[in-house]
Amino acid sequence: MSTKKHDVPEELLSGLLANYKKPEDLIGENGLLKQLTKLLVERALDAELTEHLGHERNEAVANPAGNTRNGKSRKTL
């Protein structure tokens, strides 16, 4: 096995490509590439938000203003 940091295990690739029949299954409207891209972007954005706010999702925070993760707050304009 290679020592690359982002090496994808062969078993994972085999599992993902098990139902591959034609190119549209990979790059089509609901293809594997689109699904993987969506999951990757969501995971990256969640990690970025966690880093920015300084706490995990649903973690108790010592903040008297209340919920700090969903963007709701009392504001007067």
C-alpha positions as CSV (number, residue, x, y, z in Angstrom):
1,M,0.0,0.0,0.0
2,S,1.2,3.5,-0.9
3,T,2.1,6.0,1.8
4,K,0.2,8.8,0.1
5,K,-2.0,10.8,2.6
6,H,-5.2,10.6,0.4
7,D,-4.9,7.1,-1.0
8,V,-8.4,5.6,-1.6
9,P,-8.6,1.9,-0.6
10,E,-9.2,-0.5,-3.4
11,E,-12.1,-2.0,-1.5
12,L,-13.9,1.3,-1.3
13,L,-13.5,1.9,-5.1
14,S,-14.8,-1.5,-5.9
15,G,-17.8,-1.0,-3.7
16,L,-18.6,2.4,-5.3
17,L,-18.2,1.1,-8.8
18,A,-20.1,-2.1,-8.3
19,N,-23.2,-0.9,-10.0
20,Y,-21.4,0.9,-12.8
21,K,-22.9,0.0,-16.2
22,K,-22.4,3.0,-18.4
23,P,-20.7,6.5,-18.3
24,E,-23.9,8.2,-17.2
25,D,-23.7,6.2,-14.0
26,L,-20.6,8.1,-13.1
27,I,-21.0,11.5,-14.7
28,G,-24.7,11.8,-15.4
29,E,-27.4,13.9,-13.6
30,N,-27.4,11.6,-10.5
31,G,-24.1,10.0,-11.1
32,L,-21.5,8.9,-8.6
33,L,-19.3,11.9,-9.3
34,K,-22.0,14.4,-8.5
35,Q,-23.0,12.6,-5.3
36,L,-19.4,12.4,-4.1
37,T,-18.8,16.0,-4.9
38,K,-21.9,17.0,-2.9
39,L,-20.9,15.0,0.1
40,L,-17.3,16.3,0.0
41,V,-18.4,19.9,-0.2
42,E,-20.9,19.5,2.6
43,R,-18.3,17.8,4.8
44,A,-15.7,20.6,4.1
45,L,-18.2,23.4,4.8
46,D,-19.3,21.7,8.0
47,A,-15.7,21.4,9.1
48,E,-15.0,25.1,8.2
49,L,-18.1,26.2,10.2
50,T,-17.0,24.2,13.2
51,E,-13.5,25.7,13.0
52,H,-14.9,29.2,12.6
53,L,-17.3,28.9,15.5
54,G,-15.0,27.0,17.7
55,H,-17.3,24.1,18.6
56,E,-19.0,21.0,17.1
57,R,-22.6,20.8,15.9
58,N,-25.0,20.3,18.8
59,E,-22.3,20.9,21.4
60,A,-23.3,23.0,24.4
61,V,-21.8,26.5,24.3
62,A,-21.5,28.9,27.2
63,N,-23.2,31.7,25.3
64,P,-26.0,33.7,27.0
65,A,-27.4,34.7,23.6
66,G,-28.6,31.2,22.9
67,N,-28.1,29.2,19.7
68,T,-25.0,30.3,17.8
69,R,-25.0,27.7,15.1
70,N,-28.2,28.2,13.1
71,G,-27.9,31.9,12.5
72,K,-31.0,32.9,14.5
73,S,-30.6,35.8,16.8
74,R,-32.6,38.8,18.0
75,K,-31.8,41.8,15.9
76,T,-33.3,45.2,15.6
77,L,-32.7,47.3,12.5
